[in-house]
Amino acid sequence: MSAAAEGTLHDGDGRVLAGVGVSAGRVIGRVKRMPDPVQPPADGAPLPEGADVDSETARLKAATQAVAAGLKARAAAATGDAAAVLKATALMAGDRTLLKSATTLVASGTSAESAIWEAADAVATQLTALGGYMAERATDVLDVRARIVAELRGVPAPGIPDSDEPFVLCAVDLAPADTATLDPAKVLALVTSDGGPQSHTAIIARSLGLPAIVAATGTTALADGDLVFVDGITGTVTRDPGPAEEEIAASYANRAALPDFDGAGTLADGHAVPLLANVGSGSDAVASAEAGAEGVGLLRTEFCFLGRDKEPTHEEQVEAYRAVFDAFPGRKVVVRTLDAGADKPLPFLTDDSEPNPALGVRGYRTDGATPGVLARQLAAIAEAAELSEADVWTMAPMISTPAEAERFAQLCAEAGLRRPGVMVEVPSAAVLAGQLLQRVDFASIGTNDLTQYTMAADRQLGALAELNDPWQPAVLHLIQATADGGRAAAGTGAAAGPGAPAGTEAAAVAVAADSAAKPVGVCGEAAADPALAVVLVGLGVATLSMNRRALPAVAAILRTVDLAEAQRLAGLALGAASATEAKQLVRAELPDLERFGL
């Protein structure tokens, strides 16, 4: 890219609208905005002429069942994150509390449309007042409401606009059910004025390899047909692109092809960094194995529980887990036990009345409130492991203390599971990683939650997108502390950290220490960022787990640096004053990012 072309990205004439780039890509296209939302019915509209309470109640129930069934069918055809999101939305469509409130209003003489509108509005208001994850669920409720009303009216449900030509989709934000079904063949890029780096929109855009920008507040002024240049790397949208932007987009379109991932993550010096996949179902695991993943670094077991009113049976769980294990015979598969609560409530396990669910009874903590579910899940994992050839490791989410780690290890031992571990998602677990890892065999860092808890920034809020960035130096320091804890737990003492000069005795000591350490991996979204992956390895992370689409890019960039260089770049990031500075310093040292358009 020429210097002139680069300079036009921030020319100060009002053409450039800034947001947060969450998925790389540089394209030019015409805008299409999400269609207008379903219009509300008249307040308290009476029963339609000729209808009675029974017929209107039946019509309401049929509409909700149709919407739930449609979402479930879409979930069955999807995989990974998309499937999980659609299942959760289908569960919301069949929510008994919502339907009960609406049918009560119908019984008082209100039309089905008005009843579901009013009932959903009340639920959404309550969720918004709770804040955090629950506020995000309000969006789901309103999306479901619109779909039910559209079904009652016999009109198409709201969704991604149709077009004969590919387009740049602009929206305030997308409902999870819409985000999960984006078609990369039609959508050139995705731009939202709301949302954060870890929102559903961002996560699924990355999994699709779709250029995406969130928290771009100025894009609400864009209209259908506007020509824009979207830069998912810098997080900018440029109106009426000229020759400079055309040159950049052309350069991106002609970028060097990424080498196919050969199934072996290594640095330039041969230092092994196994690249694993985050999966959420058996079909997802098969696709990840075909993509070359060296194993599974995160099996989200929620896929077996979402959309159910009752806990799945032992046999159902064994079958579901074995489908994943069988895709990786002889390979490592890390299973995360049920991470219910917060944005994944389950009627048989979680309490939806908590004032702050993100800080409430979720993950491992549910075992104290509802004993037995975790033990039964571990028994099912153990049986599935016995029936397969996979090397099964098991970890618990939301571990905060050494005592919790020790008890989870005991539960695993009682179930016959040999490799217990913990998720590091809260700062206390990072600070005390050495003590936790004296009690378990490994740790895996969930950077999404670790970032929001470290920065006290809801990961769904676009207004906090700058804080909610895994490049934040404070987050990187906690990742380093966790890796140091892995070395300390192995009895090797403190090893040379990032910044050790290449070829020094200290660097050699670091390599030896890492080889003996309790392994620390990363399974959050940060692992899928090729530049950040280099930093994570430099901080002492042993394995990286990501969506399968990210494997070739991460592998290609890791092979351009040796361990000493990765440690030096990690030192630059640790010494930065902001996430933006850390990212800029590291990216400037990795020219192949530009060559591959990453």
C-alpha positions as CSV (number, residue, x, y, z in Angstrom):
1,M,0.0,0.0,0.0
2,S,1.4,3.4,-0.9
3,A,2.0,6.1,1.8
4,A,-0.5,8.3,0.0
5,A,-3.2,5.7,0.1
6,E,-2.6,5.1,3.8
7,G,-2.9,8.8,4.5
8,T,-6.3,9.1,3.1
9,L,-7.8,6.9,5.8
10,H,-7.7,9.7,8.4
11,D,-7.9,12.9,6.3
12,G,-10.2,14.8,8.7
13,D,-12.8,15.9,6.1
14,G,-15.6,14.0,7.7
15,R,-15.6,11.2,5.1
16,V,-14.0,8.7,7.6
17,L,-16.2,7.2,10.3
18,A,-14.4,5.4,13.1
19,G,-15.4,2.2,14.9
20,V,-13.7,-0.9,16.1
21,G,-12.4,-3.4,13.6
22,V,-13.3,-6.9,14.7
23,S,-12.7,-9.0,11.6
24,A,-10.0,-8.2,8.9
25,G,-10.8,-7.2,5.4
26,R,-10.8,-4.2,3.1
27,V,-13.6,-3.9,0.6
28,I,-15.7,-1.3,-1.4
29,G,-19.4,-1.8,-1.8
30,R,-22.9,-0.3,-1.7
31,V,-24.7,0.0,1.5
32,K,-27.9,-1.8,2.3
33,R,-29.4,-1.1,5.7
34,M,-31.4,-3.6,7.7
35,P,-35.1,-3.1,6.9
36,D,-37.4,-1.1,9.1
37,P,-38.5,-3.0,12.2
38,V,-42.0,-4.5,12.5
39,Q,-44.3,-1.7,13.5
40,P,-46.1,-2.1,16.9
41,P,-49.9,-2.7,17.0
42,A,-52.2,-0.2,18.6
43,D,-51.9,-0.2,22.4
44,G,-54.5,-2.6,23.9
45,A,-56.0,-3.4,20.6
46,P,-59.2,-5.5,21.2
47,L,-59.8,-9.0,19.9
48,P,-60.2,-9.1,16.1
49,E,-63.8,-9.0,14.9
50,G,-65.3,-12.5,15.0
51,A,-62.6,-13.9,17.2
52,D,-63.0,-15.1,20.8
53,V,-60.5,-15.7,23.6
54,D,-60.0,-19.3,22.8
55,S,-59.3,-18.8,19.1
56,E,-57.0,-15.9,19.7
57,T,-55.1,-17.8,22.3
58,A,-54.7,-20.7,19.9
59,R,-53.5,-18.3,17.2
60,L,-50.9,-16.8,19.6
61,K,-49.6,-20.2,20.7
62,A,-49.4,-21.4,17.1
63,A,-47.4,-18.4,16.1
64,T,-44.9,-18.8,18.9
65,Q,-44.5,-22.5,18.2
66,A,-43.9,-21.7,14.5
67,V,-41.3,-19.1,15.3
68,A,-39.5,-21.5,17.8
69,A,-39.7,-24.3,15.3
70,G,-38.3,-22.2,12.5
71,L,-35.3,-21.1,14.7
72,K,-34.7,-24.6,15.7
73,A,-34.6,-25.8,12.1
74,R,-32.1,-23.0,11.3
75,A,-30.0,-24.1,14.3
76,A,-30.0,-27.7,13.0
77,A,-28.6,-26.6,9.7
78,A,-26.0,-24.4,11.3
79,T,-22.8,-25.3,13.2
80,G,-20.6,-23.9,16.0
81,D,-21.4,-20.4,17.3
82,A,-24.3,-19.9,14.8
83,A,-26.0,-23.1,16.0
84,A,-25.7,-22.2,19.7
85,V,-27.0,-18.7,19.1
86,L,-30.0,-19.9,17.2
87,K,-30.8,-22.6,19.8
88,A,-30.7,-19.9,22.5
89,T,-33.1,-17.6,20.5
90,A,-35.4,-20.5,19.9
91,L,-35.5,-21.1,23.6
92,M,-36.5,-17.5,24.1
93,A,-39.3,-17.9,21.6
94,G,-40.8,-20.7,23.6
95,D,-40.3,-19.0,27.0
96,R,-43.2,-20.0,29.2
97,T,-43.2,-16.8,31.2
98,L,-43.5,-14.7,28.1
99,L,-46.3,-16.8,26.6
100,K,-48.2,-16.9,29.9
101,S,-48.1,-13.1,30.3
102,A,-49.4,-12.7,26.7
103,T,-52.2,-15.3,27.1
104,T,-53.3,-13.5,30.3
105,L,-53.7,-10.3,28.3
106,V,-55.6,-12.2,25.5
107,A,-57.9,-13.5,28.2
108,S,-58.7,-9.9,29.2
109,G,-59.8,-9.1,25.7
110,T,-56.5,-8.0,24.0
111,S,-55.5,-9.1,20.5
112,A,-52.7,-11.6,20.2
113,E,-50.5,-9.0,18.5
114,S,-50.9,-6.4,21.2
115,A,-50.6,-9.0,23.9
116,I,-47.3,-10.4,22.8
117,W,-46.0,-6.9,22.1
118,E,-46.9,-5.7,25.6
119,A,-45.7,-8.8,27.4
120,A,-42.3,-8.8,25.6
121,D,-41.9,-5.1,26.3
122,A,-42.3,-5.7,30.0
123,V,-39.8,-8.6,30.0
124,A,-37.3,-6.5,27.9
125,T,-37.6,-3.6,30.3
126,Q,-36.9,-5.8,33.3
127,L,-33.8,-7.3,31.6
128,T,-32.5,-3.9,30.6
129,A,-32.8,-2.7,34.2
130,L,-30.6,-5.6,35.3
131,G,-27.8,-4.5,33.0
132,G,-24.8,-6.5,31.7
133,Y,-25.6,-9.8,30.1
134,M,-29.3,-9.6,30.9
135,A,-29.5,-6.3,29.1
136,E,-28.3,-8.1,26.0
137,R,-31.0,-10.7,26.4
138,A,-33.5,-7.8,26.0
139,T,-32.5,-7.6,22.3
140,D,-33.3,-11.3,21.9
141,V,-36.8,-10.8,23.4
142,L,-37.6,-7.9,21.1
143,D,-36.3,-9.9,18.1
144,V,-38.5,-12.8,19.1
145,R,-41.5,-10.4,19.6
146,A,-41.0,-9.0,16.1
147,R,-40.9,-12.5,14.6
148,I,-44.1,-13.6,16.4
149,V,-46.0,-10.5,15.3
150,A,-44.8,-11.0,11.7
151,E,-46.1,-14.6,11.9
152,L,-49.4,-13.4,13.2
153,R,-49.7,-10.9,10.4
154,G,-48.6,-13.4,7.8
155,V,-45.7,-11.2,6.6
156,P,-42.0,-11.9,6.3
157,A,-40.0,-11.8,9.6
158,P,-37.3,-9.1,9.9
159,G,-33.9,-10.2,8.7
160,I,-31.0,-9.7,6.4
161,P,-32.2,-7.8,3.2
162,D,-32.3,-9.6,-0.1
163,S,-30.2,-8.3,-3.0
164,D,-29.1,-9.5,-6.4
165,E,-25.7,-7.9,-5.8
166,P,-23.2,-8.3,-2.9
167,F,-23.5,-5.4,-0.4
168,V,-22.2,-3.8,2.8
169,L,-24.7,-4.5,5.5
170,C,-25.2,-1.6,7.9
171,A,-27.3,-1.8,11.0
172,V,-27.6,-0.4,14.5
173,D,-27.0,-4.0,15.7
174,L,-28.1,-7.4,14.6
175,A,-30.2,-9.8,16.5
176,P,-28.3,-13.1,17.2
177,A,-30.6,-15.1,15.0
178,D,-29.8,-12.7,12.0
179,T,-26.1,-12.6,12.7
180,A,-26.0,-16.4,12.8
181,T,-27.3,-16.7,9.2
182,L,-25.2,-14.1,7.4
183,D,-24.3,-15.2,3.9
184,P,-20.7,-14.2,3.0
185,A,-21.6,-14.7,-0.6
186,K,-24.0,-11.8,-0.4
187,V,-22.6,-9.7,2.4
188,L,-19.3,-8.0,1.6
189,A,-18.8,-6.5,5.0
190,L,-20.7,-5.8,8.2
191,V,-20.9,-2.5,10.0
192,T,-22.9,-1.7,13.1
193,S,-23.2,1.5,15.2
194,D,-23.6,-0.5,18.4
195,G,-22.1,-3.7,19.8
196,G,-18.7,-4.5,21.1
197,P,-15.6,-6.6,20.2
198,Q,-17.1,-9.7,21.9
199,S,-20.7,-9.3,20.9
200,H,-22.5,-12.0,19.0
201,T,-22.2,-9.9,15.9
202,A,-18.4,-9.7,16.2
203,I,-17.8,-13.3,17.1
204,I,-19.8,-14.7,14.2
205,A,-18.4,-12.3,11.7
206,R,-15.0,-13.6,12.6
207,S,-16.1,-17.2,12.3
208,L,-17.3,-16.4,8.8
209,G,-14.2,-14.5,7.8
210,L,-16.4,-11.5,7.1
211,P,-14.9,-8.0,7.3
212,A,-16.6,-6.3,10.2
213,I,-16.7,-3.1,12.2
214,V,-18.7,-2.5,15.4
215,A,-19.3,0.6,17.6
216,A,-19.1,2.9,14.5
217,T,-21.7,5.4,15.8
218,G,-21.5,7.7,12.8
219,T,-22.6,5.0,10.4
220,T,-26.3,5.6,11.4
221,A,-26.2,8.4,8.7
222,L,-25.4,6.0,5.9
223,A,-28.2,5.2,3.5
224,D,-29.1,2.5,1.0
225,G,-26.9,2.8,-2.1
226,D,-24.1,4.8,-0.5
227,L,-20.7,3.7,-1.7
228,V,-18.3,3.0,1.1
229,F,-14.8,1.6,1.8
230,V,-14.8,-0.7,4.8
231,D,-11.5,-1.4,6.5
232,G,-11.9,-4.1,9.1
233,I,-8.2,-3.8,10.0
234,T,-8.2,-0.1,11.0
235,G,-11.9,-0.1,12.0
236,T,-12.8,2.7,9.6
237,V,-15.6,3.3,7.1
238,T,-14.9,5.9,4.3
239,R,-17.7,7.4,2.3
240,D,-17.4,8.0,-1.4
241,P,-14.0,6.2,-1.7
242,G,-11.6,7.6,-4.2
243,P,-8.5,6.3,-6.0
244,A,-6.5,5.8,-2.8
245,E,-9.2,3.6,-1.2
246,E,-9.6,1.7,-4.5
247,E,-5.9,1.0,-4.5
248,I,-6.1,-0.3,-0.9
249,A,-9.1,-2.5,-1.7
250,A,-7.4,-3.8,-4.8
251,S,-4.3,-4.6,-2.9
252,Y,-6.4,-6.5,-0.4
253,A,-8.2,-8.4,-3.1
254,N,-4.8,-9.4,-4.6
255,R,-3.2,-10.2,-1.3
256,A,-0.9,-13.2,-1.1
257,A,-2.8,-16.5,-0.5
258,L,-2.4,-18.0,2.9
259,P,-0.6,-21.4,2.9
260,D,-2.9,-24.3,3.8
261,F,-2.5,-25.2,7.4
262,D,-0.6,-28.5,7.5
263,G,-1.7,-29.5,11.0
264,A,1.5,-28.4,12.8
265,G,1.7,-25.1,14.6
266,T,5.3,-24.0,14.9
267,L,7.5,-20.9,15.2
268,A,10.4,-20.2,12.8
269,D,12.8,-22.0,15.1
270,G,10.7,-25.1,15.3
271,H,9.2,-24.3,18.7
272,A,5.9,-26.1,18.8
273,V,2.6,-24.2,19.4
274,P,-0.3,-26.6,18.9
275,L,-3.2,-24.9,17.2
276,L,-6.5,-26.3,18.4
277,A,-10.1,-25.6,17.6
278,N,-13.0,-24.2,19.5
279,V,-16.0,-26.4,18.8
280,G,-19.7,-26.8,19.9
281,S,-20.9,-30.0,18.3
282,G,-19.9,-33.2,16.7
283,S,-20.3,-31.8,13.1
284,D,-18.3,-28.8,14.2
285,A,-15.5,-31.1,15.4
286,V,-15.5,-33.1,12.2
287,A,-15.1,-29.9,10.1
288,S,-12.3,-28.7,12.4
289,A,-10.4,-31.9,12.1
290,E,-10.7,-31.7,8.3
291,A,-9.3,-28.1,8.6
292,G,-6.2,-29.5,10.2
293,A,-6.8,-28.6,13.9
294,E,-4.4,-30.4,16.1
295,G,-7.1,-31.1,18.6
296,V,-9.8,-29.3,20.5
297,G,-8.9,-26.6,22.9
298,L,-12.5,-25.8,23.9
299,L,-15.5,-28.0,23.6
300,R,-18.5,-25.9,24.7
301,T,-20.8,-28.5,26.2
302,E,-23.7,-26.0,26.3
303,F,-24.7,-27.3,22.9
304,C,-26.1,-30.4,24.6
305,F,-28.1,-28.4,27.1
306,L,-29.4,-25.3,25.3
307,G,-33.0,-25.3,24.2
308,R,-34.1,-27.8,26.8
309,D,-36.4,-27.5,29.8
310,K,-34.8,-30.5,31.4
311,E,-31.2,-31.7,31.9
312,P,-30.2,-34.1,29.1
313,T,-30.0,-37.8,30.1
314,H,-26.7,-39.6,30.7
315,E,-27.1,-41.4,27.4
316,E,-27.8,-38.3,25.5
317,Q,-24.7,-36.6,26.9
318,V,-22.4,-39.6,26.2
319,E,-23.6,-39.7,22.6
320,A,-23.0,-36.0,22.1
321,Y,-19.6,-35.9,23.6
322,R,-18.4,-39.0,21.9
323,A,-19.3,-37.5,18.5
324,V,-16.7,-34.8,19.2
325,F,-14.1,-37.2,20.7
326,D,-14.3,-39.6,17.7
327,A,-13.3,-36.8,15.4
328,F,-9.9,-36.6,17.1
329,P,-8.7,-40.1,17.9
330,G,-5.4,-40.0,19.7
331,R,-5.6,-36.2,19.9
332,K,-6.2,-33.8,22.8
333,V,-9.8,-32.7,23.4
334,V,-10.4,-30.2,26.2
335,V,-13.9,-30.3,27.5
336,R,-15.3,-27.3,29.3
337,T,-18.0,-28.3,31.8
338,L,-21.4,-26.5,31.5
339,D,-21.0,-22.8,31.5
340,A,-24.6,-21.9,32.3
341,G,-25.7,-18.6,33.7
342,A,-25.4,-14.9,32.6
343,D,-26.1,-15.0,28.9
344,K,-26.8,-18.7,28.9
345,P,-29.7,-19.2,31.4
346,L,-31.1,-22.7,31.8
347,P,-34.5,-23.2,33.4
348,F,-33.5,-26.3,35.4
349,L,-30.2,-24.8,36.7
350,T,-29.9,-21.0,36.8
351,D,-31.7,-18.2,38.6
352,D,-32.9,-15.5,36.2
353,S,-33.7,-13.0,39.0
354,E,-30.0,-12.2,39.9
355,P,-29.4,-8.5,39.9
356,N,-26.0,-8.9,38.2
357,P,-25.8,-12.2,36.5
358,A,-22.3,-11.7,35.0
359,L,-21.0,-11.6,38.6
360,G,-23.5,-14.2,39.8
361,V,-24.0,-18.0,40.0
362,R,-22.6,-19.1,36.7
363,G,-20.2,-21.8,35.4
364,Y,-18.7,-23.9,38.2
365,R,-20.6,-21.9,40.8
366,T,-23.9,-23.5,39.8
367,D,-22.8,-26.7,41.5
368,G,-23.2,-25.1,44.8
369,A,-26.7,-23.9,44.0
370,T,-27.9,-27.0,42.1
371,P,-25.7,-30.0,43.2
372,G,-25.6,-33.0,41.0
373,V,-25.7,-31.6,37.5
374,L,-21.9,-31.3,37.4
375,A,-21.2,-34.7,38.8
376,R,-23.6,-36.3,36.3
377,Q,-21.9,-34.4,33.4
378,L,-18.5,-35.5,34.5
379,A,-19.7,-39.1,34.6
380,A,-21.0,-38.8,31.0
381,I,-17.7,-37.2,29.8
382,A,-15.8,-40.1,31.5
383,E,-17.9,-42.8,29.8
384,A,-17.6,-41.1,26.4
385,A,-13.9,-40.8,26.9
386,E,-13.7,-44.6,27.7
387,L,-15.5,-45.4,24.5
388,S,-13.3,-43.3,22.3
389,E,-9.6,-42.9,21.6
390,A,-9.3,-39.2,22.2
391,D,-7.0,-37.8,24.9
392,V,-9.7,-36.1,27.0
393,W,-8.9,-33.2,29.4
394,T,-11.6,-31.6,31.4
395,M,-11.8,-28.0,32.8
396,A,-14.3,-26.0,34.8
397,P,-15.3,-22.4,34.0
398,M,-15.4,-19.5,36.5
399,I,-12.9,-20.9,38.9
400,S,-11.8,-18.1,41.4
401,T,-9.9,-19.8,44.2
402,P,-7.4,-22.6,44.9
403,A,-10.1,-24.4,47.0
404,E,-12.5,-24.5,44.0
405,A,-9.7,-25.9,41.8
406,E,-9.0,-28.6,44.3
407,R,-12.6,-29.6,44.7
408,F,-13.0,-29.8,40.9
409,A,-10.0,-32.0,40.6
410,Q,-11.5,-34.3,43.3
411,L,-14.8,-34.5,41.3
412,C,-12.9,-35.4,38.2
413,A,-10.9,-38.1,40.0
414,E,-14.2,-39.5,41.4
415,A,-15.6,-39.7,37.8
416,G,-12.4,-41.3,36.5
417,L,-11.2,-38.3,34.5
418,R,-7.4,-38.1,34.6
419,R,-6.6,-34.5,33.4
420,P,-8.5,-31.9,35.4
421,G,-8.0,-28.2,34.6
422,V,-9.4,-24.7,35.2
423,M,-10.5,-21.8,33.1
424,V,-8.8,-18.5,33.9
425,E,-11.5,-15.9,33.4
426,V,-11.4,-13.8,36.5
427,P,-8.3,-11.8,37.7
428,S,-8.1,-13.7,41.0
429,A,-7.4,-16.9,39.1
430,A,-4.6,-15.2,37.1
431,V,-3.0,-13.7,40.2
432,L,-3.1,-17.1,42.0
433,A,-2.4,-19.2,39.0
434,G,0.6,-20.9,40.6
435,Q,-1.6,-22.1,43.5
436,L,-4.4,-23.2,41.3
437,L,-2.0,-25.1,39.1
438,Q,-0.6,-27.0,42.0
439,R,-4.0,-28.6,42.3
440,V,-4.8,-29.2,38.6
441,D,-2.9,-30.2,35.5
442,F,-3.5,-27.3,33.2
443,A,-5.2,-23.9,32.7
444,S,-6.9,-22.3,29.7
445,I,-7.4,-18.6,29.6
446,G,-10.8,-17.3,28.4
447,T,-9.7,-13.9,27.2
448,N,-13.3,-12.7,26.5
449,D,-14.3,-12.8,30.1
450,L,-10.9,-12.1,31.5
451,T,-10.9,-8.8,29.6
452,Q,-14.3,-7.7,30.7
453,Y,-13.7,-8.5,34.3
454,T,-10.2,-6.9,34.3
455,M,-11.4,-3.7,32.7
456,A,-14.9,-3.7,34.4
457,A,-16.3,-3.3,30.9
458,D,-19.4,-5.2,29.7
459,R,-18.2,-7.0,26.6
460,Q,-21.5,-6.4,24.7
461,L,-21.4,-2.6,25.0
462,G,-20.1,-0.6,22.0
463,A,-19.5,2.4,24.2
464,L,-16.9,0.4,26.1
465,A,-15.3,-1.2,23.0
466,E,-12.0,0.5,23.5
467,L,-11.7,-0.9,27.1
468,N,-13.0,-4.3,26.1
469,D,-10.0,-5.2,24.0
470,P,-7.7,-8.2,24.8
471,W,-4.8,-6.0,23.7
472,Q,-5.2,-4.0,26.9
473,P,-1.8,-4.2,28.6
474,A,-3.4,-5.0,32.0
475,V,-5.0,-8.1,30.4
476,L,-1.7,-9.1,28.9
477,H,0.1,-8.8,32.3
478,L,-2.5,-11.2,33.8
479,I,-1.9,-13.6,30.9
480,Q,1.8,-13.5,31.7
481,A,1.1,-14.0,35.4
482,T,-0.9,-17.1,34.5
483,A,1.9,-18.5,32.4
484,D,4.4,-17.7,35.1
485,G,2.1,-19.6,37.5
486,G,2.3,-22.7,35.2
487,R,6.1,-22.6,35.5
488,A,6.0,-22.0,39.2
489,A,3.7,-25.0,39.7
490,A,6.1,-27.2,37.9
491,G,8.8,-26.3,40.5
492,T,11.0,-24.5,38.1
493,G,10.8,-21.1,39.7
494,A,10.5,-17.8,37.7
495,A,11.7,-18.0,34.2
496,A,12.9,-15.3,31.8
497,G,9.9,-13.4,30.6
498,P,9.1,-11.3,27.5
499,G,11.9,-9.0,26.4
500,A,14.8,-11.4,27.0
501,P,17.3,-10.7,24.3
502,A,17.6,-13.2,21.5
503,G,20.3,-15.8,22.0
504,T,20.9,-15.0,25.7
505,E,21.2,-17.6,28.4
506,A,18.0,-16.2,29.9
507,A,16.1,-17.0,26.7
508,A,17.4,-20.6,26.8
509,V,16.3,-20.9,30.5
510,A,12.8,-19.7,29.4
511,V,12.6,-22.4,26.8
512,A,13.6,-25.1,29.3
513,A,11.2,-23.7,31.9
514,D,8.3,-23.7,29.5
515,S,8.9,-27.3,28.5
516,A,8.5,-28.4,32.2
517,A,5.6,-26.0,33.1
518,K,2.0,-26.9,33.7
519,P,0.5,-26.1,30.3
520,V,-1.4,-22.8,30.0
521,G,-3.5,-22.3,26.8
522,V,-5.7,-19.6,25.4
523,C,-9.2,-20.5,24.1
524,G,-10.7,-17.0,23.9
525,E,-11.2,-14.9,20.8
526,A,-7.7,-13.4,21.2
527,A,-6.1,-16.6,20.0
528,A,-7.6,-16.0,16.5
529,D,-5.8,-12.7,16.0
530,P,-2.5,-13.6,14.3
531,A,-0.6,-10.6,15.7
532,L,-1.9,-11.2,19.2
533,A,-1.2,-14.9,18.9
534,V,2.5,-14.0,18.5
535,V,2.3,-12.0,21.7
536,L,0.5,-14.8,23.6
537,V,3.3,-17.2,22.7
538,G,5.8,-14.7,23.8
539,L,4.0,-14.4,27.2
540,G,4.5,-18.1,27.7
541,V,1.2,-19.5,26.4
542,A,1.7,-23.1,25.3
543,T,-1.4,-23.7,23.0
544,L,-3.8,-21.6,21.1
545,S,-7.4,-22.6,20.4
546,M,-9.6,-20.7,17.9
547,N,-12.4,-21.0,15.3
548,R,-11.2,-23.2,12.5
549,R,-11.2,-20.5,9.9
550,A,-8.4,-18.7,11.8
551,L,-6.0,-21.6,11.7
552,P,-4.2,-20.9,8.4
553,A,-3.7,-17.2,9.3
554,V,-2.4,-17.8,12.8
555,A,-0.1,-20.6,11.6
556,A,1.4,-18.5,8.8
557,I,2.3,-15.5,11.0
558,L,3.7,-17.7,13.9
559,R,6.1,-19.2,11.4
560,T,7.6,-15.8,10.7
561,V,9.0,-15.4,14.2
562,D,11.2,-17.4,16.6
563,L,10.6,-17.6,20.3
564,A,13.0,-14.9,21.2
565,E,11.3,-12.5,18.7
566,A,7.9,-13.4,20.1
567,Q,9.1,-12.6,23.6
568,R,10.5,-9.3,22.4
569,L,7.2,-8.3,20.8
570,A,5.3,-9.4,23.9
571,G,7.6,-7.1,25.9
572,L,6.6,-4.2,23.6
573,A,2.9,-4.9,24.2
574,L,3.4,-5.2,28.0
575,G,5.1,-1.8,28.0
576,A,2.4,0.0,26.0
577,A,0.1,2.5,27.6
578,S,-3.0,1.4,25.7
579,A,-4.5,-1.4,23.7
580,T,-4.2,0.7,20.5
581,E,-0.5,1.4,21.2
582,A,0.2,-2.2,21.9
583,K,-1.4,-3.4,18.7
584,Q,0.3,-0.7,16.6
585,L,3.8,-1.5,18.0
586,V,3.4,-5.2,17.4
587,R,1.8,-5.0,14.0
588,A,4.5,-2.7,12.8
589,E,7.0,-5.5,13.4
590,L,5.1,-8.1,11.5
591,P,5.1,-7.1,7.8
592,D,3.5,-10.4,6.7
593,L,0.3,-9.2,8.2
594,E,0.0,-6.7,5.4
595,R,1.1,-9.2,2.7
596,F,-1.6,-11.6,3.7
597,G,-4.2,-8.9,4.3
598,L,-4.6,-9.7,8.0
